[in-house]
């Protein structure tokens, strides 16, 4: 397929065509799935195609995804991985033993848990700091002199929107690399590389694919000539955390509707958040699109909307929150986020007491359903508590 990642085109147009064009061999508008793991050489032992040796790094579908995402991010290069955690761990392994990582606290528990284990095993100093207070976070950077700063914007499940530009400025003054997990934003709502980040990554399992049927991750750099990016490229190739051909096909197909899905999901989420904020059975709603949220002003500067993810604090305790989740019908009780279907998760059940997640917190990922149906489902689930 001819590459059509023309950076003058709008993201919606780039996505609709999947970053590809017409196949010159047969005119197909959808790229084929090549399952071959190896590629033939001629009688002189020359490669039939110079760009194809072995499928670990030489998948045309994966390259098409990488080119498309790099264009969406206004980045230099992207690399796709077999899962979001494979992408995250490759970035974090770029810090050598004896180095220091400052990571935002209150982020996805899977990242925090892996970081603690890895840093203890590899002899890396790990400092966890709350990033909502920008000056205090930057002071932590100045006190610790990290090699890598890792933040998640917006954070999961607190929906904190760290102010990327001043954090990147403070980190770069210390020659630290700044990596941003922007899974909950996607490149359509926020472009961390334009705000000063060196690396942006996503669990493509979530909204980029959007159909809850693919595990994938993707990392994009601002500068393709750094030691960090060289390590990430080699880590993907040498460690083999690659994306298979069928997964790549499904991810590319999902990306083609990302613009439409995000438009609907974010509009739905804003309406749901406003309804929940006013409901008598709700203690609070954590959603950057609400003026009451601590990160509302920062989100207004660096995000196109409040997004599709929110957390709801139900009045009462764990029993009340779980009862609300149990009464939902349209919204499914399942982990993950960013799919076309709305999901609810009781995060304390997943994370336990160690993380400080309130027992009455329900995380909602809002999908593309009729917003009236989503609101009706939530209203019915909350009504026994609101009497």
C-alpha positions in Angstrom: 0.0 0.0 0.0 1.3 3.4 -0.9 1.9 5.6 2.2 -0.5 8.6 2.4 0.5 10.1 5.7 0.4 13.6 4.4 0.9 15.9 7.4 -1.2 18.6 5.7 -4.3 16.4 6.0 -6.6 16.6 9.0 -6.3 13.7 11.5 -9.9 12.6 10.5 -8.8 12.2 6.9 -5.6 10.4 7.8 -7.4 8.0 10.1 -10.2 7.3 7.6 -7.7 6.0 5.1 -5.7 4.2 7.8 -2.5 5.9 6.8 -2.5 3.9 3.5 -3.5 4.2 -0.1 -4.5 2.0 -3.0 -2.5 -1.3 -3.3 -0.6 -0.9 -6.6 -0.7 -4.6 -7.2 -4.5 -5.0 -7.3 -6.2 -1.8 -6.4 -7.4 -3.0 -3.0 -8.4 -0.2 -0.6 -7.7 -2.4 2.5 -4.2 -3.7 3.1 -3.6 -7.5 3.0 -2.6 -9.6 6.0 0.8 -11.2 5.4 1.4 -14.1 7.8 4.9 -15.0 6.6 7.6 -14.9 9.2 10.5 -15.0 6.8 11.3 -13.7 3.3 13.1 -15.4 0.4 16.4 -14.5 -1.1 17.5 -14.9 -4.8 20.1 -17.3 -6.2 22.8 -14.7 -5.4 21.5 -14.6 -1.8 20.2 -11.1 -2.2 17.0 -10.1 -0.5 13.9 -10.2 -2.7 12.9 -7.0 -0.9 15.5 -5.0 1.0 12.9 -4.1 3.6 11.9 -7.6 4.4 14.1 -10.1 6.3 12.1 -11.4 9.2 8.6 -10.5 10.3 9.7 -9.5 13.9 10.6 -6.0 12.5 9.4 -6.3 8.9 5.6 -6.2 8.9 4.1 -3.8 6.4 0.9 -3.6 8.4 2.8 -2.6 11.5 4.8 -0.1 9.6 1.6 1.4 8.3 0.3 1.8 11.8 3.6 3.3 13.0 3.7 5.8 10.2 0.1 6.8 10.8 0.5 7.3 14.6 3.8 9.2 14.2 2.0 11.6 11.9 -0.9 12.0 14.3 1.5 12.7 17.2 3.7 15.1 15.1 6.5 12.8 16.1 9.6 11.5 14.3 9.1 7.7 14.6 6.8 5.2 16.2 7.2 1.6 17.3 4.2 -0.8 17.9 4.4 -3.5 20.6 2.4 -6.5 21.6 0.7 -4.8 24.5 0.5 -1.6 26.4 2.7 -2.9 29.2 5.2 -4.1 26.7 5.5 -0.6 25.4 5.6 0.9 28.9 8.3 -1.5 30.1 10.5 -0.9 27.0 10.5 2.8 27.8 11.2 2.3 31.5 14.0 -0.2 30.8 15.9 2.5 29.0 17.2 3.6 32.4 20.4 1.9 33.3 21.0 0.2 36.7 22.1 2.9 39.2 19.8 5.5 37.5 16.8 7.3 38.9 13.2 7.4 37.7 10.6 9.9 39.0 7.1 8.5 38.3 3.8 10.1 38.9 1.9 8.6 41.8 -1.8 7.6 41.5 -1.4 6.2 37.9 -2.5 2.9 36.4 -1.7 0.3 39.0 -0.2 -2.1 36.5 2.5 0.4 35.7 3.2 1.3 39.3 3.4 -2.4 40.3 5.7 -3.3 37.5 7.9 -0.2 38.2 8.4 -1.1 41.8 9.4 -4.7 41.0 11.7 -3.7 38.1 13.5 -0.9 39.9 14.1 -3.1 43.0 15.4 -5.9 40.8 17.5 -3.6 38.5 19.0 -1.3 41.2 17.2 1.8 40.0 16.0 4.5 42.4 12.3 5.0 42.1 10.6 8.2 43.4 6.9 8.4 43.2 5.4 11.9 43.4 2.0 13.5 42.9 2.1 15.5 39.6 -1.1 17.6 40.1 1.0 20.2 42.0 3.3 21.3 39.2 5.8 23.3 41.3 6.1 20.6 44.0 6.6 18.0 41.3 9.3 20.1 39.6 11.0 20.6 42.9 11.1 16.8 43.4 12.8 16.6 40.0 15.4 19.2 41.0 16.0 17.4 44.3 16.4 14.0 42.8 18.0 14.6 39.4 16.3 11.7 37.5 17.3 10.1 34.3 13.6 9.6 33.3 10.4 11.3 34.3 7.2 9.2 33.7 3.8 10.8 33.9 0.3 9.6 32.8 -2.0 12.3 31.4 -4.9 12.1 32.3 -4.1 9.7 35.1 -6.1 6.5 35.9 -8.3 6.5 38.0 -7.8 10.0 39.4 -8.0 11.9 36.1 -5.2 14.2 37.1 -4.0 16.3 34.2 -0.3 17.0 34.8 1.0 20.2 33.2 3.4 18.8 30.7 5.2 21.9 29.4 6.7 23.1 32.8 7.4 19.6 33.9 9.3 19.0 30.6 11.2 22.2 31.0 12.3 21.4 34.5 13.3 17.8 33.5 15.2 18.9 30.4 17.2 21.4 32.6 18.4 18.3 34.4 19.0 16.4 31.1 16.2 14.0 32.0 14.0 12.2 29.4 10.2 12.9 29.7 7.8 10.1 28.8 4.0 10.6 28.8 1.5 7.8 28.9 -1.4 9.4 27.0 -3.6 6.4 26.7 -6.7 8.1 28.1 -6.3 11.1 25.8 -5.2 9.6 22.4 -3.4 11.8 19.9 -6.7 13.5 19.0 -7.1 15.1 22.4 -3.5 15.9 23.3 -0.1 16.0 21.7 2.5 15.6 24.5 5.5 15.9 22.0 4.4 19.4 21.1 4.3 20.3 24.8 7.9 19.2 25.3 7.7 15.5 26.1 10.4 13.3 24.5 8.3 10.1 24.4 4.6 9.5 24.2 3.0 6.1 24.5 -0.4 4.5 24.5 -1.9 1.2 25.3 -3.5 0.8 21.9 -5.6 -1.9 23.4 -7.8 1.0 24.6 -9.3 3.8 22.5 -6.9 3.5 19.6 -8.3 0.1 18.7 -11.6 0.8 20.4 -13.3 -2.6 20.1 -11.9 -4.5 23.1 -10.5 -7.2 20.9 -6.7 -6.4 20.5 -3.7 -6.2 22.8 -1.3 -3.6 21.5 1.0 -0.7 22.5 2.7 2.1 20.7 5.6 4.4 21.5 6.4 7.6 19.5 9.5 9.9 19.9 10.1 13.5 19.2 13.7 12.9 18.1 14.7 9.6 16.5 18.4 10.2 17.0 18.6 9.9 20.8 20.1 7.0 22.9 16.7 6.5 24.5 15.0 6.0 21.2 17.8 3.7 19.9 17.3 1.5 23.0 13.5 1.4 22.5 13.9 0.4 18.9 16.4 -2.3 19.7 14.4 -3.5 22.7 11.3 -4.0 20.5 13.4 -5.9 17.9 15.7 -7.9 20.1 13.3 -8.8 22.9 10.6 -9.6 20.4 7.6 -7.8 22.0 6.1 -7.4 18.5 2.6 -7.1 17.2 1.2 -10.1 15.2 -0.3 -9.7 11.7 -3.9 -10.3 12.7 -3.6 -7.9 15.7 -2.1 -5.3 13.4 -4.9 -5.7 11.0 -7.5 -5.2 13.7 -5.7 -2.2 15.2 -5.5 -0.5 11.8 -9.1 -1.2 11.2 -10.0 0.3 14.6 -7.9 3.4 14.0 -9.9 4.2 10.9 -12.9 5.2 13.1 -11.0 6.8 15.9 -12.0 10.3 15.0 -15.7 9.5 15.0 -15.6 7.4 18.1 -13.7 10.0 20.1 -16.1 12.7 19.1 -19.1 10.7 20.3 -17.4 9.2 23.4 -16.2 12.6 24.7 -19.6 14.3 24.0 -21.3 11.5 25.8 -18.9 11.6 28.7 -19.4 15.4 29.3 -23.1 14.9 29.5 -22.8 11.9 31.8 -20.4 13.8 34.1 -22.7 16.8 34.4 -25.6 14.5 35.2 -23.7 12.6 37.8 -22.2 15.8 39.4 -25.8 17.0 40.1 -27.1 13.6 41.4 -27.9 13.4 45.1 -26.4 9.9 45.4 -23.0 11.1 44.1 -20.3 12.5 46.4 -18.1 13.7 43.6 -17.1 13.2 39.9 -13.5 13.2 38.8 -13.6 14.4 35.2 -11.4 17.1 33.7 -14.2 18.5 31.6 -16.0 19.7 34.8 -15.1 23.1 36.2 -15.1 21.6 39.7 -12.2 19.2 38.8 -8.7 20.3 40.2 -7.2 19.8 36.7 -9.9 21.6 34.7 -7.7 24.7 33.9 -4.7 22.6 32.8 -6.9 20.3 30.7 -8.4 23.3 29.0 -5.0 24.4 27.9 -3.6 21.1 26.7 -6.5 18.9 25.9 -9.2 19.2 23.2 -11.9 18.0 25.5 -12.4 16.3 28.9 -12.1 12.8 27.3 -14.2 9.7 27.8 -12.9 8.4 31.2 -14.1 9.5 34.6 -14.3 8.3 38.2 -17.4 8.6 40.3 -17.5 8.6 44.1 -20.7 7.1 45.2 -22.1 8.4 48.6 -21.5 5.7 51.1 -18.8 2.9 51.0 -17.9 -0.2 49.1 -21.3 -1.8 49.6 -23.1 1.2 48.0 -20.6 1.5 45.1 -20.8 -2.2 44.3 -24.6 -2.2 44.5 -24.7 0.6 42.0 -22.4 -1.3 39.7 -24.5 -4.4 40.1 -27.7 -2.7 39.1 -26.2 -1.4 35.8 -27.5 -3.2 32.7 -26.3 -1.3 29.6 -23.0 -0.4 31.1 -20.9 -3.6 31.5 -18.9 -4.6 34.6 -15.4 -5.2 33.1 -11.9 -3.9 33.3 -10.2 -1.8 30.6 -11.4 1.3 28.9 -11.7 3.2 25.6 -14.0 0.7 23.8 -17.2 1.4 21.9 -19.2 -0.1 24.9 -19.4 1.7 28.2 -17.7 -0.1 31.1 -17.7 0.3 34.9 -15.0 -0.9 37.2 -14.7 -0.9 41.0 -11.0 0.0 41.2 -10.6 -0.9 44.9 -11.5 -4.5 44.1 -8.6 -4.6 41.5 -6.0 -2.6 43.4 -6.8 -3.3 47.1 -5.8 -1.1 50.0 -2.2 -0.3 49.1 -3.0 2.3 46.5 -5.3 4.6 48.4 -8.2 4.2 45.9 -11.4 5.0 47.7 -13.7 2.0 48.3 -16.7 4.1 46.9 -15.0 4.9 43.6 -16.4 3.6 40.3 -14.4 4.2 37.1 -16.5 4.7 34.0 -15.3 4.5 30.4 -18.1 6.0 28.3 -18.7 4.5 24.9 -20.6 5.4 21.8 -24.1 4.4 22.8 -27.0 6.8 22.9 -26.2 9.1 25.7 -29.8 9.1 26.8 -29.6 5.3 27.3 -26.3 5.6 29.3 -27.8 8.3 31.6 -31.0 6.3 32.1 -28.9 3.2 33.1 -26.9 5.2 35.6 -30.0 7.0 36.9 -31.8 3.7 37.6 -28.7 2.2 39.3 -28.3 5.3 41.5 -31.9 5.9 42.3 -32.2 3.6 45.4 -29.4 5.7 47.0 -30.9 9.1 46.1 -34.2 8.7 47.9 
